[in-house]
Amino acid sequence: MGSEKDKAHLFKWTDKSVVEDIEDFQDLFDVLLVDNIAFQKSVRDGETMMKGHESIIEEMEDAIAHCE
């Protein structure tokens, strides 16, 4: 069986490994957060563009209705 020193070494290695995993997850989370913010902005921009197009379509429909 291992000595107390060996057990302490295992715990130190495990602690370092867990910290590294947490740091990796934090980096990934930061990237996903930035990507999500960019995606939300793109959706808002698309909705704004769509509303503008809807307004133009309504104007064209009104113009056509007046021509008939």
C-alpha positions as CSV (number, residue, x, y, z in Angstrom):
1,M,0.0,0.0,0.0
2,G,1.1,3.6,-0.6
3,S,2.4,5.9,2.0
4,E,0.7,9.0,3.3
5,K,3.1,11.0,1.0
6,D,1.8,9.1,-2.0
7,K,-1.8,9.8,-1.1
8,A,-1.0,13.6,-0.7
9,H,0.6,13.6,-4.1
10,L,-2.5,12.0,-5.6
11,F,-4.7,14.7,-4.1
12,K,-2.4,17.5,-5.2
13,W,-2.5,16.1,-8.8
14,T,-6.3,15.7,-8.7
15,D,-6.7,19.3,-7.4
16,K,-4.5,20.7,-10.2
17,S,-6.3,18.6,-12.7
18,V,-9.7,19.9,-11.5
19,V,-8.5,23.5,-11.5
20,E,-7.3,23.1,-15.1
21,D,-10.6,21.6,-16.2
22,I,-12.5,24.4,-14.5
23,E,-10.2,27.0,-16.3
24,D,-10.9,25.2,-19.6
25,F,-14.6,25.3,-19.0
26,Q,-14.4,29.0,-18.1
27,D,-12.6,29.7,-21.4
28,L,-15.2,27.8,-23.3
29,F,-18.0,29.6,-21.5
30,D,-16.5,33.0,-22.3
31,V,-16.3,32.1,-26.0
32,L,-19.9,30.8,-25.9
33,L,-21.0,34.0,-24.2
34,V,-19.4,36.2,-26.8
35,D,-20.9,34.0,-29.6
36,N,-24.4,34.3,-28.0
37,I,-24.1,38.1,-27.7
38,A,-23.1,38.3,-31.4
39,F,-26.0,35.9,-32.4
40,Q,-28.5,38.0,-30.4
41,K,-27.3,41.2,-32.2
42,S,-27.6,39.5,-35.5
43,V,-31.2,38.4,-34.7
44,R,-32.1,41.9,-33.7
45,D,-30.5,43.3,-36.8
46,G,-32.5,40.8,-38.9
47,E,-35.7,41.7,-37.2
48,T,-35.1,45.4,-37.8
49,M,-34.4,44.7,-41.5
50,M,-37.6,42.6,-41.7
51,K,-39.7,45.3,-40.2
52,G,-38.3,47.8,-42.7
53,H,-39.1,45.4,-45.6
54,E,-42.7,44.9,-44.2
55,S,-43.1,48.7,-44.2
56,I,-42.0,48.9,-47.8
57,I,-44.3,46.1,-48.8
58,E,-47.3,47.8,-47.1
59,E,-46.5,51.0,-49.0
60,M,-46.3,49.1,-52.3
61,E,-49.6,47.4,-51.5
62,D,-51.2,50.8,-50.8
63,A,-49.9,52.2,-54.0
64,I,-51.2,49.2,-56.0
65,A,-54.6,49.6,-54.3
66,H,-54.8,53.2,-55.3
67,C,-53.9,52.3,-59.0
68,E,-56.8,49.8,-59.3
